[in-house]
């Protein structure tokens, strides 16, 4: 049985116009998107792991590591604050050389 191109295009248009129903997918909610990790927490975790590996000491108890984590967090925040101010090319320390004589 031969089908002309016109009949074939008409049948394809009819099929494309049919509503598509997928069983089971319409009832399921969308899968939750994974939350992006906080970059500050990731950096802090990396610092703490580096400290733990580089300085293995039995005195680094969880209580001490909590104190170290607070100190590291302060350092990270300080570095981010200093880095947030853009410098121009003309920004440089003003060195004033003076000769010291006794």
N, CA, C and O of each residue as an XYZ file, in Angstrom:
408
protein
N       0.857     -1.164      0.000
C       0.000      0.000      0.000
C       0.900      1.223      0.000
O       1.718      1.398      0.903
N       0.754      2.054     -0.995
C       1.591      3.238     -1.084
C       0.847      4.425     -0.504
O      -0.368      4.560     -0.650
N       1.620      5.288      0.164
C       1.058      6.494      0.779
C       1.751      7.691      0.154
O       2.975      7.734      0.031
N       0.949      8.647     -0.229
C       1.564      9.845     -0.818
C       2.167     10.708      0.280
O       1.842     10.565      1.458
N       3.049     11.602     -0.133
C       3.672     12.495      0.851
C       2.624     13.363      1.543
O       2.750     13.658      2.732
N       1.603     13.769      0.812
C       0.556     14.609      1.375
C      -0.218     13.851      2.451
O      -0.497     14.409      3.513
N      -0.568     12.592      2.195
C      -1.281     11.791      3.185
C      -0.397     11.520      4.404
O      -0.869     11.547      5.540
N       0.891     11.257      4.157
C       1.798     11.017      5.266
C       1.922     12.260      6.147
O       1.881     12.137      7.371
N       2.072     13.446      5.567
C       2.176     14.690      6.332
C       0.887     14.954      7.095
O       0.925     15.430      8.230
N      -0.257     14.651      6.484
C      -1.535     14.848      7.160
C      -1.668     13.927      8.367
O      -2.160     14.350      9.413
N      -1.233     12.665      8.235
C      -1.323     11.735      9.363
C      -0.345     12.142     10.477
O      -0.670     12.003     11.656
N       0.841     12.641     10.120
C       1.800     13.101     11.130
C       1.268     14.324     11.874
O       1.456     14.440     13.085
N       0.611     15.229     11.166
C       0.031     16.410     11.801
C      -1.083     16.000     12.752
O      -1.256     16.617     13.803
N      -1.831     14.978     12.404
C      -2.894     14.496     13.267
C      -2.315     13.887     14.541
O      -2.835     14.102     15.636
N      -1.245     13.133     14.387
C      -0.613     12.508     15.547
C       0.016     13.570     16.451
O      -0.067     13.473     17.676
N       0.646     14.582     15.849
C       1.292     15.628     16.641
C       0.278     16.472     17.393
O       0.600     17.044     18.434
N      -0.953     16.557     16.876
C      -1.973     17.368     17.526
C      -2.627     16.658     18.705
O      -3.326     17.298     19.490
N      -2.419     15.358     18.847
C      -3.025     14.619     19.952
C      -2.386     15.045     21.273
O      -1.181     15.291     21.324
N      -3.174     15.133     22.332
C      -2.590     15.490     23.624
C      -1.724     14.348     24.146
O      -2.083     13.176     24.039
N      -0.601     14.709     24.699
C       0.319     13.707     25.221
C       0.034     13.536     26.699
O       0.097     14.496     27.466
N      -0.275     12.331     27.093
C      -0.505     12.033     28.505
C       0.482     10.970     28.930
O       0.610      9.925     28.292
N       1.158     11.246     29.986
C       2.112     10.294     30.530
C       1.538      9.803     31.846
O       1.233     10.596     32.737
N       1.396      8.530     31.961
C       0.801      7.947     33.153
C       1.826      7.958     34.274
O       2.959      7.508     34.102
N       1.416      8.478     35.424
C       2.255      8.437     36.604
C       3.114      9.676     36.804
O       3.423     10.013     37.947
N       3.509     10.360     35.756
C       4.370     11.525     35.917
C       3.591     12.771     36.317
O       4.137     13.649     36.985
N       2.337     12.860     35.924
C       1.559     14.049     36.248
C       1.244     14.121     37.744
O       1.061     15.212     38.284
N       1.180     12.967     38.416
C       0.824     12.961     39.826
C       2.023     13.218     40.740
O       1.860     13.724     41.850
N       3.232     12.867     40.274
C       4.418     13.018     41.109
C       4.868     14.477     41.144
O       4.882     15.148     40.112
N       5.236     14.967     42.324
C       5.771     16.331     42.377
C       7.165     16.368     41.757
O       7.810     15.336     41.572
N       7.607     17.567     41.447
C       8.938     17.711     40.868
C       9.976     17.282     41.896
O       9.820     17.540     43.090
N      11.026     16.631     41.433
C      12.060     16.239     42.397
C      12.736     17.476     42.968
O      12.956     18.455     42.254
N      13.065     17.434     44.248
C      13.672     18.620     44.854
C      15.050     18.875     44.261
O      15.840     17.954     44.050
N      15.316     20.145     44.000
C      16.632     20.504     43.483
C      17.603     20.577     44.653
O      17.262     21.120     45.704
N      18.787     20.047     44.488
C      19.741     20.086     45.602
C      20.172     21.523     45.877
O      20.418     22.306     44.959
N      20.256     21.846     47.161
C      20.647     23.193     47.544
C      22.131     23.379     47.310
O      22.925     22.459     47.506
N      22.495     24.578     46.889
C      23.907     24.875     46.699
C      24.540     25.074     48.066
O      23.986     25.771     48.916
N      25.686     24.472     48.277
C      26.321     24.620     49.589
C      26.815     26.049     49.786
O      27.198     26.733     48.837
N      26.797     26.473     51.029
C      27.276     27.802     51.380
C      28.792     27.832     51.188
O      29.493     27.028     51.803
N      29.324     28.739     50.349
C      30.765     28.746     50.110
C      31.577     29.034     51.369
O      32.712     28.573     51.494
N      31.004     29.793     52.300
C      31.707     30.086     53.541
C      31.888     28.820     54.376
O      32.959     28.586     54.937
N      30.843     28.012     54.453
C      30.934     26.759     55.211
C      31.882     25.769     54.543
O      32.605     25.035     55.218
N      31.873     25.755     53.210
C      32.772     24.851     52.492
C      34.226     25.247     52.744
O      35.072     24.391     53.004
N      34.512     26.555     52.666
C      35.874     27.016     52.909
C      36.299     26.739     54.348
O      37.434     26.328     54.595
N      35.396     26.962     55.293
C      35.708     26.700     56.697
C      35.984     25.214     56.921
O      36.908     24.854     57.650
N      35.188     24.360     56.296
C      35.407     22.920     56.444
C      36.754     22.504     55.860
O      37.438     21.648     56.420
N      37.133     23.108     54.738
C      38.432     22.793     54.152
C      39.575     23.229     55.062
O      40.551     22.499     55.236
N      39.451     24.414     55.638
C      40.489     24.902     56.559
C      40.604     23.988     57.776
O      41.710     23.634     58.184
N      39.484     23.611     58.348
C      39.523     22.762     59.540
C      40.102     21.383     59.226
O      40.847     20.822     60.030
N      39.760     20.841     58.061
C      40.320     19.546     57.678
C      41.824     19.658     57.457
O      42.577     18.758     57.830
N      42.263     20.761     56.852
C      43.687     20.954     56.634
C      44.432     21.063     57.976
O      45.519     20.506     58.128
N      43.854     21.770     58.928
C      44.464     21.894     60.253
C      44.530     20.536     60.942
O      45.545     20.183     61.544
N      43.442     19.780     60.849
C      43.399     18.471     61.501
C      44.431     17.513     60.919
O      45.057     16.746     61.651
N      44.611     17.560     59.576
C      45.554     16.653     58.926
C      46.998     17.115     59.138
O      47.884     16.296     59.379
N      47.229     18.417     59.050
C      48.594     18.924     59.154
C      49.140     18.854     60.577
O      50.332     18.620     60.775
N      48.279     19.054     61.557
C      48.709     19.053     62.953
C      47.952     17.983     63.750
O      47.082     18.318     64.555
N      48.269     16.711     63.537
C      47.576     15.662     64.291
C      48.048     15.675     65.749
O      49.201     15.363     66.047
N      47.153     16.035     66.626
C      47.504     16.136     68.043
C      46.307     15.653     68.847
O      45.174     16.028     68.547
N      46.533     14.841     69.847
C      45.393     14.381     70.656
C      44.735     15.519     71.436
O      43.612     15.371     71.919
N      45.424     16.646     71.559
C      44.816     17.770     72.286
C      43.761     18.500     71.458
O      43.029     19.334     71.991
N      43.675     18.194     70.152
C      42.654     18.824     69.313
C      41.332     18.072     69.480
O      40.908     17.325     68.599
N      40.714     18.284     70.599
C      39.425     17.656     70.897
C      38.330     18.411     70.147
O      38.588     19.495     69.624
N      37.127     17.869     70.082
C      36.036     18.588     69.421
C      35.772     19.963     70.026
O      35.406     20.893     69.307
N      35.952     20.106     71.341
C      35.742     21.418     71.962
C      36.798     22.414     71.492
O      36.490     23.575     71.219
N      38.040     21.954     71.400
C      39.115     22.836     70.931
C      38.920     23.161     69.454
O      39.155     24.292     69.029
N      38.489     22.167     68.667
C      38.256     22.417     67.247
C      37.117     23.405     67.025
O      37.112     24.128     66.029
N      36.153     23.443     67.942
C      35.091     24.436     67.859
C      35.669     25.839     68.046
O      35.288     26.768     67.335
N      36.576     25.990     68.991
C      37.221     27.286     69.192
C      38.086     27.665     67.992
O      38.110     28.825     67.578
N      38.791     26.690     67.440
C      39.611     26.941     66.252
C      38.715     27.324     65.073
O      39.073     28.192     64.277
N      37.556     26.682     64.962
C      36.624     26.992     63.879
C      36.139     28.431     63.982
O      36.020     29.117     62.966
N      35.857     28.898     65.199
C      35.435     30.286     65.370
C      36.529     31.257     64.966
O      36.253     32.290     64.356
N      37.775     30.927     65.304
C      38.892     31.778     64.939
C      39.105     31.783     63.429
O      39.345     32.835     62.837
N      39.018     30.614     62.809
C      39.176     30.522     61.357
C      38.056     31.267     60.633
O      38.293     31.922     59.617
N      36.856     31.165     61.152
C      35.737     31.867     60.535
C      35.963     33.375     60.572
O      35.681     34.072     59.598
N      36.473     33.880     61.701
C      36.782     35.301     61.789
C      37.852     35.709     60.793
O      37.762     36.774     60.182
N      38.870     34.862     60.626
C      39.925     35.160     59.661
C      39.391     35.163     58.227
O      39.759     36.022     57.425
N      38.531     34.207     57.910
C      37.958     34.142     56.565
C      37.102     35.374     56.290
O      37.178     35.958     55.209
N      36.292     35.767     57.263
C      35.446     36.952     57.086
C      36.299     38.211     56.934
O      35.982     39.084     56.126
N      37.383     38.306     57.711
C      38.279     39.452     57.613
C      38.918     39.514     56.224
O      38.988     40.584     55.619
N      39.380     38.380     55.726
C      39.989     38.341     54.391
C      38.987     38.719     53.309
O      39.336     39.421     52.360
N      37.763     38.266     53.442
C      36.741     38.620     52.445
C      36.420     40.108     52.480
O      36.204     40.722     51.435
N      36.387     40.688     53.666
C      36.107     42.113     53.774
C      37.240     42.933     53.150
O      36.982     43.891     52.422
N      38.482     42.564     53.431
C      39.617     43.288     52.858
C      39.639     43.120     51.339
O      39.929     44.071     50.613
N      39.334     41.919     50.860
C      39.357     41.667     49.420
C      38.199     42.333     48.683
O      38.243     42.447     47.458
N      37.181     42.769     49.388
C      36.014     43.354     48.720
C      36.259     44.774     48.241
O      35.473     45.290     47.447
N      37.329     45.425     48.698
C      37.628     46.779     48.269
C      38.567     46.720     47.068
O      39.721     46.312     47.202
N      38.078     47.126     45.893
C      38.942     47.054     44.717
C      40.037     48.119     44.786
O      39.810     49.241     45.239
N      41.202     47.746     44.337
C      42.319     48.675     44.303
C      42.512     49.192     42.885
O      42.329     48.463     41.910
N      42.883     50.454     42.790
C      43.220     51.025     41.494
C      44.705     50.770     41.248
O      45.447     50.370     42.144
N      45.100     51.009     40.036
C      46.494     50.799     39.697
C      47.398     51.784     40.444
O      48.570     51.497     40.686
N      46.845     52.947     40.809
C      47.657     53.958     41.487
C      47.737     53.722     42.998
O      48.491     54.408     43.688
N      46.977     52.771     43.512
C      47.024     52.488     44.940
C      48.277     51.683     45.266
O      48.453     50.557     44.802
N      49.128     52.280     46.063
C      50.357     51.605     46.465
C      50.790     52.194     47.799
O      50.442     53.332     48.115
N      51.528     51.449     48.566
C      52.006     52.013     49.824
C      52.979     53.164     49.563
O      53.770     53.132     48.620
N      52.897     54.165     50.412
C      53.779     55.322     50.268
C      55.026     55.081     51.102
O      55.021     55.244     52.322
N      56.084     54.692     50.425
C      57.338     54.455     51.123
C      58.108     55.772     51.205
O      58.418     56.391     50.187
N      58.400     56.174     52.398
C      59.226     57.367     52.594
C      60.530     56.896     53.207
O      60.575     56.507     54.374
N      61.571     56.934     52.427
C      62.849     56.434     52.911
C      63.594     57.547     53.630
O      63.841     58.617     53.075
N      63.931     57.279     54.827
C      64.746     58.219     55.590
C      65.956     57.474     56.140
O      65.896     56.284     56.452
N      67.029     58.197     56.245
C      68.253     57.615     56.766
C      68.258     57.774     58.278
O      68.015     58.855     58.815
N      68.537     56.681     58.936
C      68.587     56.744     60.405
C      70.027     56.952     60.832
O      70.916     56.183     60.467
N      70.238     57.975     61.591
C      71.581     58.265     62.080
C      71.578     58.258     63.595
O      70.684     58.806     64.240
N      72.574     57.639     64.130
C      72.632     57.571     65.595
C      73.418     58.702     66.216
O      73.547     58.766     67.438
